[in-house]
Amino acid sequence: MHHRARLATLALLLAMVARATAAPRTETERHEKPVKEVAGTRIAVGTATFPLYLSADWSNPLPNVTRAVLVLHGVLRNADDYFRSALEAQAAAGDIGKSTLMIAPQFLTQADADAFKLPAETLRWSLVGWEGGDPALAPEPVSSFEALDAILAKLGDRKLFPNLKQVVVFGHSGGGQVVQRYAIAVKGDRGLLNEGIGVRYVVANPSSYAYFSKDRPEPAIAASCAGYNNWKFGMDERPTYLAEPAPAALEQAYVARRVIYLLGTLDTDPNHPALDKSCMAEAEGPYRYARGHAYVATMKSRDDGTPNHSQWDVPGVGHEGGKMLTSPCGLTAVFDIPGCAAAR
């Protein structure tokens, strides 16, 4: 019996080791794994292509569409999950949702391209470079922001979208990092604005923000952190896409844009596995909720403040993209549906 018990114990230990070995041991390893699914629709970005999900076929005119919403995934690049949440939000929006085109772009890596044997012209970035507008690794050095510009340019085509009135760019977590930086750097909104189409940026629970000054909420950490003010955390060493204009002009343009910060009140775990724990991010605060409030307060205190920016807490929600998007404040931010107490 003792021999059998020892064998059973050994078998259990071997099984546990096998599971631990097979499963990603860190959040970074999860990020490095290929995605489960690649979006089936493509948009041209120069001579390259960029994948995305669409709630309606935009190859033909969509006269019923009055609003378009981009929903950007997090660091896992799981655009399929975010697209499902986007469709849930669209359904919750009722009649407004029926006249809305939901779009979920997907930023891929080389691991994704290899796993799915994607065509050579498919854009792919480094593991997190797409979050800050870095150029793609292949097939050409296209900024992730240029890929978003291509989507905005498509939406500005009045032959396809004759009645479009509003475009919303929503991002959660890693996608929130993209949207916050894109709202600083965006060039693709010009055609929309010229057509009288409003553009709004909704930043939900990102790990970090791009600051316009060298001051940080945690100055002691910043003082001991080389490169803490480099892009994507500050204005130094910016990528080619936003090398010009100067930071002061970038800030002026950012402050003029409509930006809504959505912060989950339960996103307060300083050890969350997907939280950026680099010293650059830690200089902004201990966890996402604190970092968001600190950034909003900093921007309000600069120059003439941020009259076009709003910060809304989302009560009872942590680091959950779907719940942030479908919350009352998420629906208000994206669809202008009343219900967000913070927006009153």
C-alpha positions in Angstrom: 0.0 0.0 0.0 2.8 2.4 0.9 4.4 1.6 -2.5 1.2 2.3 -4.3 0.7 5.5 -2.3 4.2 6.7 -3.2 3.6 5.9 -6.9 0.3 7.9 -6.8 2.0 10.8 -5.1 4.8 10.7 -7.7 2.3 10.6 -10.5 0.4 13.6 -9.0 3.6 15.6 -8.7 4.7 14.7 -12.3 1.2 15.9 -13.5 1.5 19.1 -11.6 5.0 19.7 -13.1 3.7 19.0 -16.6 0.8 21.4 -16.2 3.2 24.1 -14.9 5.6 23.5 -17.8 2.8 23.6 -20.4 1.1 26.7 -19.1 2.7 30.1 -19.5 4.6 30.9 -16.3 4.4 34.6 -16.5 2.1 37.2 -18.1 4.9 38.1 -20.6 4.9 34.5 -21.8 1.1 34.7 -22.3 1.7 37.8 -24.4 4.4 36.0 -26.4 2.1 33.1 -27.4 0.3 33.4 -30.7 -3.3 34.7 -30.7 -6.2 32.3 -30.8 -7.8 33.9 -33.8 -6.9 36.4 -36.5 -9.5 38.9 -37.8 -10.7 38.1 -41.3 -11.2 41.5 -42.8 -8.2 43.5 -44.1 -7.6 47.2 -44.8 -4.7 48.5 -46.9 -2.0 50.6 -45.2 0.3 51.6 -48.0 1.3 48.3 -49.7 0.7 46.3 -46.4 -2.5 45.0 -44.9 -4.0 45.3 -41.4 -6.6 42.9 -40.0 -9.8 44.0 -38.2 -13.3 42.8 -37.3 -16.3 44.6 -38.6 -20.0 44.5 -37.6 -21.0 45.3 -41.2 -19.4 45.0 -44.7 -17.9 48.4 -45.5 -17.0 47.5 -49.1 -20.4 48.9 -50.1 -22.1 52.2 -49.0 -23.6 52.2 -45.5 -26.0 55.1 -45.5 -27.6 53.9 -42.2 -24.4 54.3 -40.2 -24.2 57.5 -38.2 -21.6 56.4 -35.7 -18.4 54.3 -35.9 -16.7 52.9 -32.9 -13.1 51.5 -32.9 -12.5 49.1 -29.9 -8.8 48.4 -29.3 -7.6 45.2 -27.6 -5.2 44.8 -24.8 -1.7 43.4 -24.8 -2.9 39.9 -25.5 -4.0 41.1 -29.0 -7.3 39.2 -28.4 -9.3 41.3 -30.8 -11.9 38.5 -31.1 -12.8 38.9 -27.4 -12.9 42.6 -27.6 -15.1 42.4 -30.7 -17.6 40.2 -28.8 -17.7 42.8 -26.1 -18.2 45.5 -28.8 -21.2 43.7 -30.1 -22.6 43.3 -26.6 -22.2 47.1 -26.1 -23.8 47.7 -29.5 -26.8 45.6 -28.6 -27.1 47.4 -25.2 -27.2 50.7 -27.1 -30.5 49.9 -28.7 -31.5 52.0 -31.6 -28.2 54.0 -31.5 -26.4 50.7 -31.8 -28.3 49.7 -34.9 -26.9 52.7 -36.7 -23.3 52.1 -35.4 -20.5 50.3 -37.1 -18.3 48.4 -34.6 -14.6 47.9 -35.6 -12.0 45.9 -33.7 -8.5 46.3 -35.2 -5.8 43.7 -34.4 -2.1 44.5 -34.0 -0.2 41.2 -34.7 3.3 40.0 -33.9 5.7 37.8 -35.8 4.6 34.8 -33.7 1.0 35.4 -34.8 2.1 35.6 -38.5 4.1 32.4 -38.2 1.4 30.5 -36.4 -1.3 31.3 -38.9 1.0 31.4 -42.0 -0.2 34.9 -42.8 0.6 36.5 -46.1 3.9 38.4 -46.2 2.1 41.8 -46.6 0.4 41.4 -43.2 1.7 44.0 -40.7 3.3 42.8 -37.6 4.9 44.7 -34.6 7.1 43.9 -31.7 5.4 42.6 -28.6 4.4 46.0 -27.2 5.7 48.5 -29.7 2.3 48.9 -31.3 1.1 50.5 -28.0 3.2 53.6 -28.6 3.1 54.1 -32.3 6.3 52.2 -33.1 7.0 51.2 -36.7 6.1 47.7 -37.7 8.8 45.1 -38.0 7.5 44.0 -41.4 6.7 44.2 -44.2 7.4 47.9 -44.0 8.0 50.3 -41.1 4.4 51.5 -40.8 3.5 53.1 -37.4 0.6 51.5 -35.6 -0.9 55.0 -35.6 -0.7 55.0 -39.4 -2.8 51.8 -39.4 -5.4 53.6 -37.3 -5.2 56.6 -39.6 -6.1 54.3 -42.5 -9.3 53.3 -40.7 -10.2 56.9 -40.0 -9.6 57.7 -43.7 -11.9 54.9 -44.8 -14.6 56.3 -42.4 -14.2 59.7 -43.9 -15.2 58.5 -47.4 -18.6 60.1 -47.9 -19.4 57.7 -50.7 -19.3 54.9 -48.2 -20.5 56.7 -45.1 -22.7 59.6 -46.4 -24.4 60.1 -43.0 -21.6 59.4 -40.5 -21.6 62.0 -37.7 -19.4 60.6 -34.9 -16.3 58.4 -34.6 -15.2 57.0 -31.2 -11.8 55.4 -30.6 -12.1 53.3 -27.4 -9.2 51.3 -25.9 -8.9 49.3 -22.7 -5.6 48.3 -20.9 -2.9 48.0 -23.6 -5.5 49.4 -26.0 -6.0 52.3 -23.6 -2.3 53.0 -23.9 -2.7 53.2 -27.7 -5.7 55.5 -27.6 -4.1 57.9 -25.1 -0.9 58.2 -27.2 -2.9 58.3 -30.5 -5.0 61.2 -29.2 -1.8 63.1 -28.8 -0.3 62.2 -32.2 -3.3 61.5 -34.5 -3.1 62.8 -38.0 -5.9 60.8 -39.6 -8.7 62.8 -37.9 -8.3 65.8 -40.2 -10.4 64.4 -43.0 -13.2 63.5 -40.6 -13.2 66.9 -39.0 -13.2 68.6 -42.4 -16.3 66.7 -43.1 -18.0 67.8 -39.9 -17.6 64.3 -38.3 -16.8 64.5 -34.6 -13.9 62.4 -33.2 -13.7 61.2 -29.6 -11.1 59.2 -27.7 -12.0 57.0 -24.7 -9.1 55.8 -22.6 -9.9 53.0 -20.2 -7.6 51.6 -17.5 -4.2 51.9 -19.2 -1.0 51.0 -17.3 0.6 54.3 -18.1 0.2 57.7 -19.8 2.4 60.0 -21.9 3.4 63.1 -19.8 4.2 66.4 -21.3 6.6 67.5 -18.5 9.3 65.7 -16.6 7.3 65.9 -13.3 5.9 62.6 -12.0 3.6 61.6 -9.2 6.5 59.5 -7.7 9.5 61.8 -8.2 11.8 59.5 -6.2 11.2 56.7 -8.6 11.6 58.9 -11.6 14.9 60.3 -10.2 16.4 56.8 -10.1 14.9 55.6 -13.5 17.0 56.2 -16.6 14.8 57.1 -19.5 11.7 57.6 -17.5 10.7 60.6 -19.7 11.3 58.7 -23.0 8.3 58.0 -25.2 5.8 56.3 -24.5 6.0 57.7 -21.0 7.2 61.2 -21.8 8.2 63.4 -24.7 11.9 62.4 -25.2 12.9 60.1 -28.1 9.6 60.1 -29.8 9.1 57.7 -32.8 9.1 59.0 -36.3 5.3 59.3 -36.6 5.3 62.1 -34.0 8.8 63.5 -34.2 7.2 66.7 -35.3 5.7 69.0 -34.1 7.4 70.0 -30.8 5.9 68.8 -27.5 4.2 72.1 -26.8 2.2 71.8 -30.1 1.4 68.2 -29.4 0.0 69.1 -26.0 -2.0 72.0 -27.5 -3.6 69.6 -30.0 -4.2 67.0 -27.4 -5.9 69.4 -25.0 -8.2 70.5 -27.9 -9.4 67.0 -28.6 -12.4 65.3 -26.8 -10.9 62.8 -24.5 -12.7 60.7 -21.8 -10.8 58.8 -19.2 -12.7 55.8 -17.8 -11.2 54.4 -14.6 -12.5 51.2 -12.9 -12.6 51.9 -9.1 -11.5 48.3 -8.4 -8.4 48.5 -10.7 -6.2 48.9 -7.7 -4.0 45.8 -7.6 -0.3 46.9 -7.6 0.6 43.3 -8.4 -1.8 42.7 -11.3 -0.1 40.4 -13.7 -0.6 42.6 -16.7 0.3 45.9 -14.9 3.4 47.6 -16.3 5.8 47.4 -13.3 8.8 49.1 -15.1 10.2 52.1 -13.2 8.9 54.4 -16.0 5.4 53.3 -15.2 5.9 53.0 -11.4 6.9 56.7 -11.4 3.3 57.4 -12.5 1.8 55.7 -9.4 1.3 52.3 -7.8 -1.6 51.0 -9.8 -3.9 51.9 -12.7 -6.7 53.7 -10.8 -4.1 55.9 -9.0 -2.1 56.5 -12.2 -5.2 57.6 -14.1 -6.3 60.1 -11.4 -2.8 61.5 -11.1 -2.5 62.0 -14.8 -5.8 63.8 -15.1 -4.9 66.0 -12.1 -1.6 66.9 -13.7 -3.2 67.8 -17.0 -5.8 69.9 -15.3 -3.1 71.9 -13.5 -1.2 72.8 -16.7 -1.7 76.1 -18.5 -5.5 76.5 -19.2 -6.5 73.1 -18.0 -8.4 70.5 -20.0 -12.0 71.7 -20.7 -12.4 69.1 -23.4 -11.3 66.2 -21.2 -13.4 64.3 -18.7 -12.6 61.6 -16.1 -15.3 59.2 -15.1 -15.0 56.5 -12.4 -16.7 53.2 -13.2 -17.9 51.9 -9.8 -17.3 48.3 -8.9 -15.3 47.3 -12.0 -11.7 46.3 -12.0 -9.4 45.4 -14.9 -12.2 44.0 -17.2 -12.5 45.5 -20.6 -15.9 44.1 -21.4 -17.4 45.4 -18.2 -15.8 48.8 -18.7 -17.3 49.1 -22.2 -20.8 47.9 -21.3 -21.0 49.8 -18.0 -23.3 52.8 -17.8 -20.4 55.2 -18.1 -18.9 53.1 -21.0 -22.2 53.4 -22.9 -22.4 57.1 -22.2 -18.8 57.6 -23.4 -19.2 55.6 -26.6 -22.9 56.0 -27.5 -24.0 59.2 -25.6 -26.6 57.1 -23.8 -27.6 58.8 -20.5 -26.9 56.8 -17.3 -23.4 57.6 -16.2 -23.6 59.4 -12.8 -20.1 60.8 -13.2 -21.1 62.5 -16.4 -23.9 64.6 -14.9 
